[in-house]
């Protein structure tokens, strides 16, 4: 299962948070600084419990303000 976690951080703290996130190698596959409503996007890959625990762990990082997690789903459109 894959998920995309959109993270907003305190002003001026993007680099600090990116360095912390890059150390979390278990299910973090990619960390990207992005434009838009989020500051950082993290691609996660693992079981639903692993993803849930990682996002909970993200919330313990003091410079993170908000997270939004988008979980990939399979859709059968019947085509």
Secondary structure, 3 states (H helix, E strand, C coil): CEEEEEEEECCCCHHHHHHHHHCCCCCEEEEEECCCCCCEEEEEECCHHHHHHHHHHHCCCCCEEEEEEEECCCCCCCC
